[in-house]
Amino acid sequence: MTAAERYGTERLSEVPKAPMFRSGKHTISSRDPTQGQVVREFAQSMHTQVYLDKHFIEPVDLDERGMFTDEYNDRATYVVAENGQRYSACRYIAATKKEGLMSLPTPRHFALDAKEVQDVAGTRLVDLRASEVVEISGLVSVKREDKEVGHSGDLNATWLLHSAALRESLDQGHKLWLLNTHETLIRQLEIILGPDQIHRLGAPMDYMGSMTVPVAINPQSVVTSALNDDSIHGEAKRHHLMEALPGVNADKLSKETKAALERRGIPYVKTPRLERLVKSPKTWVNTALGAYALARAAPLPAIDQFHGDWRVFLALDLVTVAPYTWGITTAATGTTRRRRLVGASAAVGGFATPYAYLIGTGDHYPPIVDGAIAGFVGLATLQEVAKNRRNKRIFRELEAVK
């Protein structure tokens, strides 16, 4: 029976053909250079079929191709998995640079626990780049009409799908997954990914005609936990990851995740150092910080009241950037009061050390020097105050009842 016959309308098209899976591979994404559009259309057809079956949508909601698409379609990547018996599909939606988190469906429609979102991401929300957060949606699974006889039955299409999505996220340096889904799927995710990796963000709400729960997941934490879990359950979680992860790009992975990959003998690749330095935004930020520090240190030899070494001041100014940045983040996201206090102490120490050296190695500075020091301190303070205000604004937007 065709889709048109099934739903009594000529607007529904035939289901697009399935993508060709490479030998030994059971997953493919729309990032594939040769089959990207095929993967996208096949996944959309699966979404259309399942959403119609569950009455999340009606035939009137379909486009001229007989497909269900929405405003997020153009910035979504689709992933498809197969095990010879079933196809499974999902998509992950990229956040926009302009709106960040608030450009994704779950923050737009649900009141979320912003502190939990921040804790899962492991960084202040104001410091979370749009490229580091995605929304997982459209998790569907359908039976294959052309089942492969004798195909290995130990490959779970849903587990394969999540393993492929995790690989995609690690390649791109994602720190946060957001999604809203049903309790039954949350329980499945707790089995597949681990119950400690699924973080509920709020109360169930009606979304697309059914009650769903908002959830946050850190993909790197999921992979690290699975690879370090030596239990029988950990072995099950690793089964499909061991196929998906070899060759993963480690440029944006945490030290813990890279150590876990090495522990299991999973090879990873890194972009050549020079290329990474040229392309990384951190390079330009660090260059700007270096120039700023040099501009502050260069005039010191001309100040008679300064008895220290301007090179020491410059070194202190540069080496304290890392502990200061780490401290600010840890003070906001630390999981214990003690850790937050350590972070705050590191931030204060990193900020104050260069100025303490300047004051301790000089005496009776002229007013212009005291004014410059006060200006630098004031500028840094205002910048941090502004960031904290932006962070609080993001908190309010996430927690607001929509």
N, C-alpha and C positions, 0 to 999 in steps of 0.2 A: 504494500500500500504506500502510495506516495504521500509526502507531507501535505500536498494540496488536498488529496482525497481524505486524509485523516482529519483535517481541520475544516474541511468544507469551504475553502477559499482558494482562489487562484493566485493570491498574493504570495503564498508560501512557495519558495523555490525548492528544488531537489537539494538534498544534503550535499555540500561540496565533497570532493574526493579527499580521502585521508592523505596526509603527507607520507613520503617514503622515509622509513627509518633506516639509518645506516646499519650495516652489519654489526651485530652485537650490541647495538644501542636500542633503548626502549623509550627514549624521550627526545623531544625536539622543541625548540622555541621559535617564536616569530623573529628573533634576532638572527636566525639562520640566513646566511647571505643568498642562498639559492631558493629556499622554500618558505621564506618568511611570510609572504602573502597567503600561501596555501595553508600554513599553520594558523594564521589569523582567522581566515574564513572558516576553516574546519572547526576551530574552537568556538567561534561565534554561532555556528550552526548547532553545536552541542548545547550551548547556553540557551538558544532559542527553543530547542526541543524540550529540554528539562523545565525551563520556566513556563512554557505553555502547559506541560503536563501537570505542573504543580499550581497552575492558575496564578502565578506571580504576575503574568502579563496576559494580554488578549491579542488575537490576530490583528486588531486595529493598531496595536503598538509597534508593528513591524514596519521596516522600511520597504522601498520598492523592490529590493532583492529577496524579500521574505525573511529578513534577518532582524533580530533585536539588537540594536546598538544604542549607546547613550552618549552623554557629553564627555565621558572619560575615554571613549574608544581610541581617540587619536594619540593619547599619551599612555596607552596600556601595552604591555608586552604579554603575549600569550604563550603558555607552555602546555604541551600535550604529551601524555604518556600512554603506552599500550603494553599489555601482557599476553596478547594472543586471544584473550577472552573479552576484555573490556578496553574502552578508551576512557581516560580521565583528562580533565582540562582545568586550568585556572588562568588567571591573569594577574599581573601586578601593575598598579597604576602609579605613575610617577607624580610627585608633587611639583607644583610650579614654583619658579623662583620668586614670583611676586607675592604669592599667598602662603607658600610653605605648607605646613601641616594643615592649615585651614582650607586648602584646595582639594583635600581628599574627602571621600564620601562620609566616612565614619565621624570625623570631627565636625563636619557640616550638619550632621543629623542627630548626633548623640551628645549628651552631657557627659564628659569624661573626667576621670580622676587625673588631673594634670601632673600631680606629684608622681603617680605611678608611671605615667607615660615617660616622664623625665628619668625616673630610676631605671626603667627598662632600657631606654636609649643609652644611659650611662654618660650623659652630658647635659649641660644646661640646654633647655629648648631653644634659647636665643642663639646658641652656638651650633645647633643641629642644622646642617645644610639641607637644602631641598633634595639634593642628590642622594642623601643618606636615609631617606624615609620613603616607603612605598606602602600602598594598600593592596592586600591580597583579597581578591574577590572572584566570584564565578566558579567556585569549586563544584564541579559536576562530574558524573561518571555514567557512562552508558554501555550497554552490551554491544559487542561487535556482531554485525550480521554475518560477517565472513570469518567466523571463528577458525583459528588455525588448529588443525588436528595435530595432537602430539606436542603442542607447544608447552614449554615448562610452566607448570601451574604454581610454582613457588614465588613467582614475581607478583607482588601486590601492586596493582596499577596506581592506587592512591599513594602508597609509600614511595613508589617510583616518582610520582609527580612532585611530592614534597621534597624529595632529595634533589630533583632537578631544579626546583625553585630555590632551594638553599644554595645550590652551586651558583645559580645566576646571581643571587644576592651577594655571595662572597666575592665573586668576580668584580662586582660593582661597588663594593664597600658599604652596603646597606647596614645601618645600625638599628633600624626599627621597622617592624611590620605592624600595620594596623589592619584590623578586619572586624566585621560584625557578622556573626553566624549563629546557628541554632545550637541548643544544648547538646543534641546528639553528636554534632560534628565537633564540638568542643571536647567531648569525651573521647572521640576518635583521635583528635589532635594530642590529647594528653597521653594516649597510648603510643602514638607514633613519635612525638617529640619529647615527651616527658611532662608529668604534671607540674613540675616546678618551672617549666618554660612558658606556661600559658598564664598570662596575667589579665584578669578581668578588670575592666576599666569603669564599669557602671552597670546600671539596672537594664533589664531587657526593655526594648522598645519596638513598636511596630515599624518595620522597614520593608517596603515592597510587598506588603500584604501578609507578613508573618512576623512573629516575635523573634528578635535576634539580640545577641549580647555582644557588646564591644570588647575587643581583646587586643592586647599588645604582645609582641614576640620579638626577641632580639635574635636574629638569625645566626650571628657569630656565637652567641651563648649556647644556642641549640646544638650547633656542630661541635663546639668544644666539649660540652657536657656529654654528648653521645660518644665521642671518641675517647673520653677519659673514663667512661662507665664500663667497668670490667664485669658487671653482673650479666646474667642471662638476658635480661631485658635490654641492657646496653648492647649486647651482641646483636639482638634483633633490630635495634635502632640503627646500628652501623651497617647492616647487611646491604642496603641499597646505597648508602652514602659511599661505601667503598668503591662502588661502580661510578658514582657521579663525580667524586671529588678529584681524582688524579688530574694533574695539569691545571688546577685552579690558580687564578692570579692572586698572589699574596701581597700585592702592593699596599692594599688598604686593610689588611688583616691585623688583628691585635697579636701581641707576642704570645698570649695564651693559646690562641687558635693555631698559630704557626707551630708552637711547641706540640700541640695535640696532633697535628698532621704528621709531624716528624716522628712522634711516638708510635704511630700506626704505620709508618713507612709509606705514607701517601705523598707522592712527589707534587711539588707546586712550582710555579714559575714566577719570576719577578722581572719587571721591565728594567732594562739596563739603567744603572744609577744616574748617568748623565741625562738620559731621556726623562727619567722620573723627576729629576731636579728641575729641568726646563719646564715640564708640564704641570708640576705640582703648585697649587695656589700657595702652599706653605712657603715655597721658595721665595716668592715675591713678597709675602708678608715678612719673612725673616730678613730679606734684603732691606725692606723699608725700616724695620726695627733696627738693623745694623747701622743704617745711614742716620737714623734719629739719634742712636746712642753716640755715634761718632761726632755728630754735630754738637752734642752736649759736652763731650769730653775734650774736643779740640781746643776750646778757648781756655781750659784750665791752666796750662803753663804760663799764660800771660797774666794770671791773677797772682799778685805778690803774696796775698794772705793764704794761698793754697800751698801746703808743704808736702803734699803727697805726690803720687805718681799718676799722671792722667791715664796711663795705660792700665793701671790696676783698676781705676774707676771704670774704664771702658769694659774691661774683662768682667768686673762684678755686674755691670749693667746688662751684659749679654748673657752671662751664665745663669742669672737669676730669673730670666724670662720663663724657662721651663718649669722650675718649682712654683713660680707665681701662677702660671696658667694652670698647672696641675692642681694647685691649692684652691683656686677659685672654683674649678669644676668639682673637686672632691667635697669642698665645703657645701656645695649645693646638692650633690647627688650621693654623698656617702650613705651607706646603708646602716651605719651605727653612729651614735652621738660621738663616740671617741674618734671615729674616722673623720667625721665632719670637723671636729676640733683640730685634728692634725692638719686637715686641709686648710682650715682658716689660718692656722699658725704658719704654714708654709707660704700662704699667700701674703700674709703680713711681712714675714721675714724676707721673702723675695722682693717685695716692693720697697722695704725700708733699707735693705743692706747697702745699696749704692749711695744713698743719701747719708746714711750713718757714717760711711767712710769719708764722704765729702766734709761733713761737719767735724768729724774726729781728727781730720788732718789739716784743718784750717782754723784760723781765729780772726775775729773782727772783720769779717767780710764786708765790703762796701754794700750799701743798700741795693745797688743794681744786681749784685750776685744773690743776696738774700731774696730779692724779688724774683729772680729767675728760678731759684730753687722752689720758692713758693708756687710759682707759675707751673712748673713741671709737675709738682705734687698735685696741685689743683686740677690740672688738665687730666692727669691719670685718674684722679678721683671722680671727676665729672664723667669721664668715659665709662667708668665702671658703674656709676649711678645710672647712667643712661641705659646701659645693657641690662641692669637689674630691673629697671622700669619696663623695658621691652619684654623681659622674661615674665614679669608679672602680668603684662597685658596678654601675652600668649596663654598664661594660666587662666585668666578670666575668660578668654574666648573659648578655650577648651571646656571649661566648667559650666559655661552658660547653658541654660535650658533652651533648646531650639524649638 
